Structures are given as C-alpha cells and as structure tokens.
Amino acid sequence: MNTIIQTYQLTKTFKAEEVIKPLDFSLRKGEICALIGKNGAGKSTFLKMLAGQLMPTSGDIYLFGKSGKEMAQTKKRIGFMIETPAFFPDFTATQNLEYFRIQRGVVEKKRIAEVLQIVGLANQKRKRFKEYSMGMKQRLGIALCLLGNPDCLVLDEPINGLDAEGIMEIRKLLLKLNQEKQITILVSNHILTELQLLAKRFMFIENGVIVDDLSKESLDDKSRKQIQLKVDDPAKTARLLEQTYADIEYKTLPDNIITIQNHIEEGGEINRLLVDNGVLVMEFRIEALNLEEYFLGLVGESEK
Amino acid sequence: MINYIKSENYRLFRKKGLHITSLICLLLIIFSAATLYYFGQHEPNFPYATSLFFYSNVIGSSILILIIAFLFNLALTGKDMSLIKQSISFGISRNTIFWSKLILTLSYFLVICVVGLLLMIGLGENLFVKEEQSVSNFLIASFNMLPIVLSGFFMIHAMKMMKAGEVYIIIMLLFFFVFSGDLLRLILRPISGLDELYQYAPSTQFNENLMSFMDQSTQFEFRYWITGIVISVICLLIGARKFAKQYID
C-alpha cells in the first residue's frame, strides 16, 4: 500500500460558502508533504475532514485504502495534531498520555516514557500541562501523535509558538522520524522558509482549490538563482552565449527575456559580451525565488 | 468502547471537583439530620424531628437532585470536551463517545444516590422518631422519582454533548421539571381530551409523589415511568443523532 491518504472530489460547504471545492489529493508513503495556503484558504478544514472532526459535504476519504467505517481501524496508524493540542490542564504530561494510552489501547506503558524522550520532555513529565510553555504543549501534542507508533503524521501548524531553537528541534525530529522510521508526514504551516527545509513536496491551496503541487526538485529548480536579461535581439544573444560558453544553460522566454541558469558569477562579463557585440541590454538582474515568493506569486495569479 | 470507558474512568477518578461535590452532598445529608436531631433534643415541641420529615427533604428536593445530576454530568462533558477532537482523530466513533460518557457519569451518579439513600435511612432510623412504614414509603417514593430524575440526567447529557450553554440547560430544567405542569394545565385547560395531560408533566408528578409520601399513601406509579421513559428516549435520540453530525473543534 503506497498511498496513505487519498481523497476524491472532497468538498465542504458551510452554509452557502464552498470552503473546499472538489479536491483530489493523495499522499504517498515516505513523503513529507507541505500544505501551504493563506489563512482561510481551507487548510485546516481539509485536515479536520481527514481527522474526522468535520464531515465532508461530498466526496470520499481513503486512509490506507479504507473508507467509511473501516477507516476507524486505519486511523490508529495516523497521528493527527490539528491546531492547538488539547490536554487536561491539571494533569501532568505522563497522566495526559496515560489517559490517551488507555483510550488507544496501547499495551506498553513504557511507550509514554519513550515518546516523551523523543520530543525532549522527559525531564518535564511531572509538570502540569497548564504550566507548560506553548512550545512544550506543541511537543506534547507530537508525543501524543507518536504514542500509537504511527505510520503517518498529520500536523497542522506544529511549530506554532515555538522559538527558533524549538522550531529547529521539531524540524530535526520530523526529518529523523521520516528518514529513520519511514513515517509519512503531511504538515501545514505558515512559516514557509521552515517548510522549504522540511518538505519534499509542496501543495498550494487557495480558496479551497489546490492551485499547484510541486516536488522539492521542481521547487528548487524554480527557486534557483538565475540571470534574467531583457534584450532587443534574443536570437543573437543566444548565439553569442552558446559561442562563448559551451555549457551555458538558458531559456528564451516571451517579451525578449532570456534567463541564464549557470555562470551566475560571470554576470558582468556576460553583460559586456552582449554590449560589445551590439546587443541592447534593457534589463539585467540576478534573481532567486524562495518558497514564500513563489507562493505569493501563485496567490497573486489566483486572485487575478 | 471499553478502552474509551476505561480512559474516561481514569480521568473521572482524578477529578477533584467530582469527589468534592459527592462529599458535600453526603455532608449536607448528615448536617440536615444533625440539625433536626439537635432541635428535636432541645426544643420540647419541635415537630420535625421525625424520619418522615427527614426523608421528605429528599422527595421534595427534586430540582436540587437535578442540579447535582448536572454537576456530575459536567465532570465528563464540561471543559474537557475539547479533548474529544483528539479521540475522534484516533478513530473513536462519536457514538462510543456519547454513550461512554453517559454510562460512566450515570454509574457514578447512581452509586452516590444509593450511598445517599443508605445514609439517609441509616440516620433516619437511628436519630429520629420512627414512623410506621416510613422506610418502605421512602423507598417507593424514591423509586417513583427515579425515572424522572434519570430523564433529567439524560436531558442534561444530550444538551451538554450538543454544546448547549449551562444557563440554557438550567432554564430547560426549570421549564420541564418545575413549571411544566402548571404551564400545561393553563395552556391545555380549554382543549378537551388534552386537559388532563398535565398529570404526565414531570413537575406535577414530583409534587404528587411528595404529597402522597407526606400522606403515607405512597404506591408505585407507572405514569412516572411513562413520563421518564418518553423524555429519556427523545433526549437520547436527539442527542446521539445531533452529536454524530456535530462539528468537533
């Protein structure tokens, strides 16, 4: 079974507003997939439907190939943390996890100590939940997700409220879980630079529609540094570039634009080469898109 | 379902508020007995130091019992409801959650009721002037109250699971269990065939039960069971159906 989560034509309507428009999605084994969208784009609604907190208006959800009532069993293989994790405020971390351990039918009591160790709360296990900082609460939420030895984690804003060090620790933890235990991860977050360091796949959602779905390679390709030129004669420019640099990688785009993907450090020489050979360079710039800029570009297009 | 009940049981037994409420209820019974006993001993013409009067405090305190039921129900359906979202994401069905919480809080409530009754009888029979058949009448009257009190418990549970506000629940309890008889009598008086319906109202039945207990004419009343069962079934059906479709946040 390579597909962990699959949805077909999934929709959610609140009153007259269609918050999720027919949505087809699949999460394959081993992936770390980032769900990216603005506030109100439909991320949490989508994740809540996967978790069962919200009933879809129409469409189907398959978890490990099972849907409907059969899904209850397969849900045990997924650790969900949707928005802020909820625990009993007067219970310690151990008591809270014990409550859920009993509920989930996890036989081994020592699993509680293990997951607290994994998330770095082993020394804080006797502290009451209400005395925890936001970051500790988030970590306990992840510990709860890990309690049942899941094959997949679905995390909605897992680094909310964490400081820089905490964010890095959670990122390392998630990468470790993915690499060492082959845990598949679906994660949403608004800190896009952080997602870029974590995810292998990026899914952009806007107004309840998936507007783009990229692999890390495609995103890296799109976000790589490049020289962008606007010239009066693109054909001559291309010829000159090929004659001078045997390994040159470039693309000719509409509006007399040429982008060059290598020899970035030799930008000055390239400019002189063109000017000396009579090419009018109207624009010359070195640019690189990060995930945030790519996302803003997408949202901008979608709004247009 | 067993695992869910076990986990809620783990939670329930660590909830201080619930144990304090139980303790206060039992202490109030002891305190009222002690007060009546004190005045019985020190006031020569004090007429209320009798087991009949002592027991009538319970039979006549239906709304107080429902408030206690409300507090017990709150133990598992109060602020901790936010944890339900986690349970649901683990694959536990809403039906399991609805019925497990009910079974557990009801069991605990019934245990406290039984302990309270035994304490009442123990104190009533040892401290006060004994009256003939007062214990058996007390037990029959309590048995008559049971279905209506339980229907109140189910109503509270269903409304709490549907996220109804606490003030709203109290208003509904007052409406059904305090004012319903008078309202039905007033509204349905001109309608022939329905003018006797008020006799099936919970508040009328609570009053009747108290009157017959004070007259020492208590007997088993099946009408109370009809009322209790009808309200219980309606509340639980609506509650379970609504909760099954509810947005859990």
Interface residues (C-beta under 8 A of the other chain):
Chain A: A51 G52 Q53 L54 M55 M71 A72 Q73 T74 K75 K76 I78 F80 I82 P85 A86 F87 F88 F91 Q95 E98 Y99 F100 I102 Q103 R104 G105 L144 G148
Chain B: N3 Y4 K6 S7 Y10 R11 R14 D80 S82 L83 K85 Q86 S87 I88 S89 F90 G91 I92 S93 K245 Y247 I248 D249
